Amino acid sequence: MIHDVHVPVLCIDGPSGVGKGTLSRWLCAELGWNLLDSGALYRVLAWLIVRDYGECEHYPASCYKMGVDLSQRVSFDIINSRVILDGEEVSAQLRPEKIGAAASSIASLPEVRKVLLREQRAFRVAPGLVADGRDMGTVVFPDAGLKLFLNADASSRARRRYDQLNEMGFDANLERLEQEMSRRDERDATRAVSPMRAADDAVVVDTTHMNIREIRDLTLKILSSSRLFRDYQ
């Protein structure tokens, strides 16, 4: 892909369990725009690394090269919430906790973030892009026309993730999920490179007591009054 800096971008950042994934897919369907699920992109890379190198604390530097050209190989099925790699669905391979843990670990490495920065920006193609992640508005697309940062308290986020995993047929422990999410939040917020935080010009939304319909309705109100809406609708 060759990205165009004139293509509009809507960034949705925040920790897991705040509803940003569901909201991002819905907005893509409504707007007819492309989707960048940056978390899935890191999970794809983590899965490729674990598959080829096994599980270990430190990976050889050569593995970073596996992230090159991922934008050419990965696509997102917005309607069915699927991740496609080289034409085949890999969604199930990305769900195990060991892949999530590996993705979180490699995401803190400057070399990996540098490689995937280019790959993420390559998703910026017409007619527009909804970018879901943790540093979309601060690092990847700092010029985005609209930036949202969703947040919620830890217990409600863990409950949402727990319900999601159960719906997918996975066993989950609510208490352990909350602990794991809190550890990842701390790691992502304090890492030296691209820490998770709200951009200075982001609209911050607390979704603790909101259902997905309420989140959608509020997002549409924000979008309708934003520069992004005025410039591109």
N, C-alpha and C positions, 0 to 999 in steps of 0.2 A: 504494500500500500504506500502511496505517496500522500502525506497529509497536507491539508490546505489550511493555513492559519486564518483564513477568512471564514471557514466553516464554523457555525455556532456551536458552543459547548455548554452543557449544563452539568455542573459537578455536584455530586452527592457524596459527602464524606461522613465518617463517623465510625464508631466501633460496631462489632457484630451485634445482631439482635435488636437493632433500632428500627428495622423496616426498610432500610435503604435498598436492598436487593429487590424486594417486591415492588417498591416504588419505582425503581429505575426501569425494570422491565415493563411496567405499566405505562410509564411515560414514553418509552420507546415505541410501544404499540400505538399510543395515542398520537404521537407526533410523527411517526413514520421514520424515526431517526435510528442510528446505529447505537449499539451498546458496547461499552468497555467495562467488563467485570474484572477489575484489576486483581481482586483476591483470587479469582479462578485462574488468572494468568500465572500468578505466583504458585498456585497449587499445581498447575500443569508442569511448570519447571521443576517443582519439588518432586513430583511423581516421576518425571524422567530421570532426575538425579538418583533417587532412591532405587529405581528400577535398574539403572546401570551401575551404580556404585554401592548399593546397599545402604543400610542405616549406619551412620557414623557421626561423630561429633564435628569433625572437620572434613570438608570435601576438598579434593584437589582443585587448584585454580582453573584447570582446563574445563571443569564442568560448567563454568560460567558461560562458555561459548555455546552451550546448549540453549541459552536464552535468545541467541541471535536468530532473527527471522521467525520468531513465534507469531508475530502479527500476520505473517503469510500463511501460517499453518493452523491457527486457532480461530474459530468463529463461535458465536453464541446464538443458540436457538431461543429467541425471546419468548415465543409462545409456550414452548414446552420446558423451558428452564434447563436446557441441555448445553453441555460444552462439547464442541467438536474439534478433534485434532486430526489433521490429515484425512479429513472426510469421514472419520469414525467417531462415534460417541464415546467419551471417556469419563462421563459424569460420575459413574459408580466408583471408578478408580481414585477419584479425588476426595471422596467422603471420609475414608478412615482417619482416625485421630492422628496416626503417625504421619500422614501426609500434611495435615493441618499444622502439626508441630514442626515438621521440616520446613514448611512454607514460611512459618513465622520466624524460624531461625535464619533462613537464607535471606529473608526480607530485610534483616538488620545489617547485611553485608554491603558495604559501599560498592563493591565490584558488581554485585547482582543488580542493585538498584540502578547503576549506571547503564548496564546492558538493557534492562527492561524499560528504562525511561524512554529510549528511542522507540522501542516496540510499542509502548502504550500510546505515544503521540502519533504513531502511524495509523491508529484507529480513527483519527480525525478526518473523516471523508464526508462528502455531501450525502444527504442534505443537512445532517447535523449529528451530534454525538451526546449521549448521556453517559457520563463517566462516574462509575461507582467505585469508591475506594476509601483510602485513609489520608492520602496526600494529593488528591486530584486537584483541589483548588489552590493548594499552597506551592506545589512543586511541578506537577505534570502539566497543568493548564492554568497558570496564574492569570492569564488574560481572559478566562472564561466569562461569558456574559452574565451568568448567574451561578452562584455557589451556595449550596445548602450544607449545613452541618447538623446532622441528626444525633441526638443523644437521648439517653434514658437511664434510669437507675439500674444497678447491676442485677437485682432480683427479677425485675420485669424482663430484662434482656435474656437472662438465663432461662426463664420460663418460656419465652418465645422460641428460643433455640431448642429447648427440650421438646416442645410440641411439634416443631418442624421435623426433628429427627424421628420422633415417634410416627409421624405421618409417612415418613419415608421407609418405615420398617426397621429402624435402628433402635437398639436398646440404649438408654441414656440414664445417667444419674444426675439429678437436678443439682444437688449440692456440689458434686465434682465439676459440673459444667460451669457453675458460678465461680468457683475457684479458678478454673482454667481461663475463663474469660477475663477475670480480674488481673491474673498474671500477664496475659497477653496485652491488655490495655496498658498496664504499667510499662511493659517492654516497648510497646509501640510509641507511647507518649514520651519516653525518656531516651530513645535511641539517638545517637549522634547525628545520623543522616535521615532527613525527611521524617521528623517525628510527627505523630498524629496530633493535629490541632486544628481548630477552626481558622480559616483564613481571616485576615483583618476585615475583608469586605464580604464575609459570608453571612447569611441569615441563619441563625442558630435556632433549632426547633427541638424542644423537649417532647419526646413521644411517649413518655412513661405512661400517661393515662389516655393515650389515643389509640384507636383501632386503625386499621389500614385505610378504611374509607375516610376517616377524619384526616389522616395524614395526606391522602390524595387531594381532598378538597382544599386543605390549607395550602398545599403546594401549587395547585392551580391558581389560587388567589395571588400568591407571591409571584408566580410566573406571569400572570396577566398584567401585573403592575411593574414588571421589570424591564430593563433595557433590552434584554434578550427577546422578549415578546414584541416590543415595539419595533425592533430592528429587523426581525426575521419572520414575523407572522403576516 
